[in-house]
């Protein structure tokens, strides 16, 4: 039986997150663009994601898959489109086809969250060695967050950019046992974002 871990409908992909999401390490097929909408699903066992993809793409042939990935335990599919209605219809086809409800997904859990203010030179330098996104600047404030399941880091990143458009996204790890988000800006901006992330994830879990 297919176990639904994550069922996320991301509306209005924000510019930085969409660009980060489109990098080769994330979107391995068709890259999403800003303003599009995204449906992200994670299931177990991993190979059952192929049935999910088959149901979705036969129901709505014009959808673009960005990610179709199987890891050791879980399978992941990301679909995007300019049409939110098409994504919703594909989602319904998936849920009906495997006999589950969107509410069956796992509730997001924040494992760790911290705001580090006035980032030191040395700290910024060592973190920038492995950045895929924007570089960290000494003196700014850095918000880090770890969530489970991992894909809820996508929700956190996209919501963060909706709240503060001029933030800097440094890292969004969305695959694996846990997801991680690293963003920066002013202390006031990060506190505002932190409040919004906590609120959104709590609403998903309720």
C-alpha positions as CSV (number, residue, x, y, z in Angstrom):
1,X,0.0,0.0,0.0
2,X,1.2,3.5,-0.8
3,X,2.0,5.7,2.2
4,X,1.5,9.4,1.5
5,X,4.1,11.4,3.2
6,X,3.8,14.8,1.6
7,X,1.1,16.4,-0.6
8,X,2.0,20.1,-1.2
9,X,0.3,22.6,-3.5
10,X,2.7,25.6,-3.8
11,X,0.9,28.6,-5.3
12,X,2.8,31.4,-7.1
13,X,6.4,30.3,-7.0
14,X,8.5,33.3,-5.9
15,X,11.5,34.5,-8.0
16,X,14.4,33.4,-5.9
17,X,12.9,30.1,-4.8
18,X,11.8,29.3,-8.4
19,X,15.4,30.0,-9.6
20,X,16.8,27.8,-6.9
21,X,14.3,25.1,-7.5
22,X,15.2,25.1,-11.2
23,X,18.9,24.3,-10.6
24,X,20.1,21.0,-12.0
25,X,20.3,19.4,-8.6
26,X,16.6,20.0,-8.0
27,X,14.6,20.3,-11.2
28,X,16.2,17.5,-13.2
29,X,13.7,17.7,-16.1
30,X,11.5,20.8,-16.9
31,X,12.5,23.8,-14.7
32,X,9.7,25.7,-13.1
33,X,9.4,29.5,-13.5
34,X,8.4,32.3,-11.2
35,X,4.6,32.8,-11.0
36,X,3.9,29.1,-11.8
37,X,2.3,26.7,-9.4
38,X,3.8,23.5,-8.1
39,X,2.4,20.1,-6.9
40,X,4.9,18.1,-4.8
41,X,4.3,14.6,-3.6
42,X,6.4,12.2,-1.6
43,X,5.4,8.6,-1.0
44,X,6.7,5.3,0.3
45,X,7.7,2.8,-0.9
46,X,10.0,4.8,-3.2
47,X,9.0,3.0,-6.5
48,X,5.3,3.7,-6.0
49,X,6.1,7.3,-7.2
50,X,6.0,5.9,-10.8
51,X,2.3,5.0,-10.4
52,X,1.8,8.5,-9.1
53,X,3.5,10.1,-12.1
54,X,1.5,7.9,-14.5
55,X,-1.8,8.8,-12.9
56,X,-1.0,12.6,-13.0
57,X,0.5,12.8,-16.5
58,X,-2.3,10.8,-18.1
59,X,-4.9,12.9,-16.4
60,X,-3.3,16.2,-17.4
61,X,-0.9,15.7,-20.3
62,X,0.3,19.4,-20.4
63,X,1.9,19.4,-16.9
64,X,5.7,19.6,-16.7
65,X,7.5,17.3,-14.3
66,X,10.5,19.0,-12.7
67,X,11.6,16.1,-10.4
68,X,11.0,12.4,-10.5
69,X,13.3,10.9,-8.0
70,X,13.6,7.7,-5.9
71,X,15.8,7.5,-2.9
72,X,16.3,4.6,-0.6
73,X,12.9,4.9,1.2
74,X,10.9,7.6,-0.5
75,X,9.8,8.6,-4.0
76,X,9.4,12.2,-5.0
77,X,7.4,13.9,-7.8
78,X,7.2,17.6,-8.6
79,X,4.8,18.9,-11.3
80,X,4.3,22.5,-12.3
81,X,2.1,24.5,-14.5
82,X,0.7,28.0,-15.2
83,X,-2.7,26.5,-14.4
84,X,-3.6,25.8,-10.8
85,X,-6.7,24.0,-11.9
86,X,-4.8,21.5,-14.0
87,X,-2.5,20.8,-11.0
88,X,-5.6,20.3,-8.8
89,X,-7.2,17.9,-11.3
90,X,-3.9,15.9,-11.5
91,X,-3.8,15.8,-7.7
92,X,-7.3,14.5,-7.5
93,X,-6.5,11.8,-10.1
94,X,-3.5,10.7,-8.0
95,X,-5.5,10.6,-4.7
96,X,-8.4,8.7,-6.3
97,X,-6.1,6.3,-8.1
98,X,-4.2,5.2,-5.0
99,X,-7.2,5.5,-2.7
100,X,-5.8,8.1,-0.2
101,X,-6.7,11.6,0.9
102,X,-4.5,14.7,1.0
103,X,-5.1,14.9,4.7
104,X,-3.3,11.5,5.1
105,X,0.0,13.3,4.7
106,X,2.5,13.6,7.5
107,X,2.3,16.7,9.6
108,X,5.3,18.9,9.4
109,X,7.6,19.1,12.4
110,X,10.2,21.8,13.1
111,X,13.2,19.9,14.4
112,X,15.4,22.9,14.9
113,X,15.1,26.7,14.3
114,X,17.4,29.5,15.2
115,X,18.1,33.1,14.3
116,X,21.8,34.1,14.3
117,X,22.3,37.9,14.3
118,X,25.3,39.9,13.2
119,X,27.0,37.0,11.4
120,X,30.7,37.0,11.9
121,X,33.2,37.2,9.0
122,X,34.7,33.7,9.6
123,X,31.2,32.1,9.9
124,X,30.1,33.6,6.6
125,X,33.3,32.6,4.8
126,X,33.1,28.9,5.9
127,X,29.4,28.6,5.0
128,X,30.0,30.3,1.6
129,X,32.3,27.5,0.6
130,X,29.3,25.2,-0.1
131,X,26.6,27.7,-1.1
132,X,24.4,26.9,-4.1
133,X,22.4,30.1,-3.7
134,X,23.3,33.7,-2.7
135,X,26.4,34.3,-0.6
136,X,26.1,35.1,3.1
137,X,27.3,38.6,4.0
138,X,28.9,39.3,7.4
139,X,26.8,41.4,9.7
140,X,23.5,40.2,8.4
141,X,21.1,37.9,10.3
142,X,20.8,34.3,9.3
143,X,17.7,32.2,9.9
144,X,18.2,28.4,9.8
145,X,15.4,25.8,10.0
146,X,15.2,22.0,9.9
147,X,11.9,20.3,9.2
148,X,10.5,16.8,8.7
149,X,9.4,15.6,6.2
150,X,12.1,17.3,4.1
151,X,9.8,18.7,1.4
152,X,8.2,21.2,3.8
153,X,11.4,23.2,3.5
154,X,10.0,24.2,0.1
155,X,6.9,25.6,1.8
156,X,9.0,27.5,4.2
157,X,11.3,29.0,1.5
158,X,8.4,30.1,-0.8
159,X,6.4,31.5,2.1
160,X,9.5,33.4,3.4
161,X,9.9,35.1,0.0
162,X,6.2,36.1,-0.1
163,X,6.7,37.9,3.3
164,X,10.0,39.5,2.5
165,X,10.8,39.9,-1.2
166,X,14.4,41.2,-0.8
167,X,15.7,38.4,1.5
168,X,18.6,36.1,0.4
169,X,18.0,32.4,-0.1
170,X,21.2,30.4,0.5
171,X,20.1,26.8,0.8
172,X,16.9,24.8,0.5
173,X,17.6,21.1,1.1
174,X,14.4,19.3,0.2
175,X,15.4,15.6,-0.2
176,X,16.4,13.1,2.5
177,X,15.4,12.4,6.1
178,X,15.0,16.1,6.9
179,X,14.8,19.4,5.0
180,X,16.8,22.5,5.8
181,X,16.4,26.1,5.0
182,X,19.0,28.9,5.3
183,X,18.1,32.5,4.5
184,X,19.4,35.9,5.5
185,X,18.5,39.6,5.8
186,X,17.9,42.1,8.6
187,X,17.0,40.9,12.0
188,X,13.5,42.4,11.7
189,X,13.0,40.6,8.4
190,X,14.1,37.3,9.7
191,X,11.8,37.6,12.8
192,X,8.9,38.4,10.5
193,X,9.7,35.4,8.3
194,X,10.2,33.1,11.3
195,X,6.7,33.9,12.6
196,X,5.2,33.3,9.1
197,X,6.9,29.9,8.7
198,X,5.8,28.7,12.1
199,X,2.3,29.8,11.4
200,X,2.0,28.1,7.9
201,X,3.6,24.8,9.1
202,X,1.3,24.7,12.1
203,X,-1.8,25.3,9.8
204,X,-0.7,22.4,7.6
205,X,-0.4,20.1,10.6
206,X,-3.8,21.0,12.2
